[in-house]
Amino acid sequence: MKNKQCPSTIDGRQCIYVEGHGAEHYAPQDGLDHSDEIRVRLLHDNCDRLEAENTGLRKALEAMKPELKSCPFCGNQDPILDCLTDEDEYFVRCPSCEIQQIADHTRAHAVSKWNRRAGAQGA
C-alpha cells in the first residue's frame, strides 16, 4: 500500500492519499480509518457539483424553449415540443388532453403550426 501526501485537510487534519484494497481514497493522518467519512464527503461534493451543472443546463434549456401558445382545445398553458427520435421530426403535444399535431421536419415549423389559430391574421 502506497501513501502520498495530500494537499487537503479534513477537520483541520492533514490527509494522506491511500492506494490499496482495490480502492483509492484520502484519509486523515491520525491512524484511524476514515474511508467511509471520506467517501461520503466526496459524494456530497460530487452531488453539489452535479446540481450546479444541472442548474446551468436547466437555465440553458429554458432559454432555448420555444414560445408555445396554450392548447387550443383544453387551454393547458404548458404544451410540449417533442421529437420522434428515429425520424428527427418535431411535433407539439398537450399533456392534458393528449392532442398532438402531425410531425414536421423542423422545430420552427412545428412551433409555427401549433401557434397558428383559426381566424388570426396570416392563418
C-alpha positions in Angstrom: 0.0 0.0 0.0 1.5 3.4 -1.0 0.8 6.6 0.8 1.3 10.1 -0.8 0.9 13.5 0.8 -2.5 15.1 0.1 -2.8 18.9 -0.2 -6.1 19.0 1.6 -7.2 18.6 5.2 -10.3 17.2 6.9 -11.5 18.8 10.0 -8.1 20.6 10.3 -6.1 17.3 10.0 -3.6 16.7 7.2 -4.6 13.9 4.8 -2.7 11.2 3.1 -3.6 9.6 -0.2 -4.0 5.8 0.3 -3.9 3.3 -2.5 -4.8 -0.3 -2.0 -7.5 -2.9 -1.4 -9.0 -2.1 -4.9 -9.9 1.4 -3.9 -8.3 4.8 -3.6 -9.2 7.4 -1.0 -7.9 10.1 1.2 -7.6 9.6 4.9 -6.5 11.8 7.9 -3.1 11.1 9.4 -4.5 10.1 12.8 -4.1 6.3 12.4 -7.9 5.8 12.2 -9.8 4.5 9.1 -11.9 7.4 7.8 -12.6 5.9 4.4 -16.4 5.9 4.8 -16.3 9.5 6.0 -14.2 10.5 3.0 -16.4 8.7 0.6 -19.5 10.5 2.0 -17.7 13.8 1.7 -16.7 13.1 -1.9 -20.2 12.0 -2.8 -21.6 15.2 -1.3 -19.0 17.2 -3.3 -20.0 15.4 -6.5 -23.7 15.9 -5.8 -23.1 19.7 -5.2 -21.1 19.9 -8.5 -23.7 18.0 -10.5 -26.5 20.1 -9.0 -24.7 23.2 -10.1 -24.2 21.8 -13.6 -27.9 20.8 -13.8 -29.0 24.3 -12.8 -26.9 25.7 -15.6 -28.4 23.1 -18.0 -31.9 23.9 -16.9 -31.4 27.6 -17.5 -29.9 26.9 -20.9 -32.9 24.7 -21.8 -35.4 27.3 -20.6 -33.6 29.9 -22.8 -34.0 27.5 -25.8 -37.6 26.7 -25.1 -39.8 28.0 -27.8 -42.8 30.3 -27.0 -45.8 28.0 -27.4 -49.3 29.2 -27.1 -51.7 27.3 -24.8 -53.6 24.3 -26.1 -56.4 25.4 -28.5 -58.6 22.5 -27.3 -58.3 22.5 -23.5 -56.4 25.7 -22.7 -53.4 23.9 -21.0 -50.7 26.5 -20.6 -47.8 24.0 -20.9 -47.7 22.2 -24.2 -44.6 20.2 -25.0 -42.4 20.3 -28.1 -41.4 16.7 -28.7 -39.3 14.8 -31.3 -39.7 11.4 -33.0 -36.2 10.1 -32.2 -35.7 7.8 -35.2 -37.0 10.2 -37.8 -35.9 13.6 -36.4 -39.3 15.1 -36.8 -40.9 17.5 -34.4 -44.4 18.0 -33.0 -46.2 19.8 -30.2 -48.5 17.9 -27.9 -50.7 18.7 -25.0 -50.1 16.5 -21.9 -53.5 17.4 -20.5 -55.9 16.5 -23.4 -53.3 14.4 -25.2 -53.9 16.1 -28.6 -50.9 16.3 -30.8 -50.1 17.7 -34.2 -48.7 15.9 -37.2 -45.0 15.8 -37.1 -42.9 18.3 -39.1 -39.3 18.3 -40.3 -38.2 21.4 -38.3 -38.7 22.7 -34.8 -39.6 26.1 -36.2 -42.4 24.8 -38.4 -43.9 22.6 -35.7 -44.0 25.6 -33.3 -45.4 27.9 -36.0 -48.1 25.5 -36.9 -49.1 25.0 -33.2 -49.2 28.7 -32.6 -51.4 29.4 -35.6 -55.0 30.0 -34.7 -58.1 30.0 -37.0 -59.3 33.5 -37.7 -55.9 35.0 -36.8 -54.1 37.2 -39.3 -51.8 35.2 -41.5 -53.6 31.9 -40.8 
